[in-house]
Amino acid sequence: MKELLLYMAKNLVDDPDSVTVTETEDEEGKVLELHVAEGDMGKVIGRQGRIAKEIRTIIKTVAQRTGEKVTVEIVE
């Protein structure tokens, strides 16, 4: 899951070297925190959050196939 999120984010931003994903656990399952450069936040979020919503949808779909619960958070 982490690799898929990294792949998608690196292809969206201008500075792919600054993209990192941190994986943690909480009571509901895995949490993937996506960190990008400040100037690339708009590219990852998109207009009205459309790109961020689609990223979350793709990750959730893949996670459901493997029986996991995964949440994506985009942080600065």
Secondary structure, 3 states (H helix, E strand, C coil): CHHHHHHHHHHHCCCHHHCEEEEEEECCEEEEEEECCHHHHHHHHCHHHHHHHHHHHHHHHHHHHHCCCEEEEEEC
